[in-house]
Amino acid sequence: MQLQQLAYFIEVAHTRHFTRAAHNLGVTQPTLSKQIRVLEKSVGALLFSRHASGISLTTAGEALLPHAQRMLINADSALRSV
């Protein structure tokens, strides 16, 4: 699990859209999708339900989201402290 993957996960969770999230992050949609798949493999669970009307967080995704947000905040705080 990498901080960049968590940042990608958070953006997709907020936008509920892979293409929009990729644009906001300045990466290609295939790059974003690949990193989300790697993160899902790392945690051993699907984080998003993908369906015709869009995407939504799975139970695992909902559980990970607040932790991911705190991890990024803590990492930023640690960098600023140094």
BELKA-V92447 format. One line per field, one symbol per residue. phi: phi as a letter, one per 20 degrees, with the letter a starting at -180 (. if undefined). psi: psi as a letter, one per 40 degrees, with the letter a starting at -180 (. if undefined). burial: I if it has 9 or more other ideal C-beta (glycine too) atoms within 8 Angstrom, else O. A space follows every 50 residues. Layout:
phi = ???
psi = ???
burial = ???
//
This chain:
phi = .dgfffffgfffffelbfffffffemcfffffgffffffgffembfeced bgepcbffgfffffgfffffffffffffffff
psi = hidddddddddddddfhdddddddefiiddddddddddddddefihdihh ideaiihiddddddddddddddddddddddd.
burial = OOOOIIIIIIIIIOIOIIOOIIOOIOOOIOIIIOIIOIIIOOIOOOIIOO OOOOIOIIOIIOOIIOOIIOIIOOIOOOOOOO
//
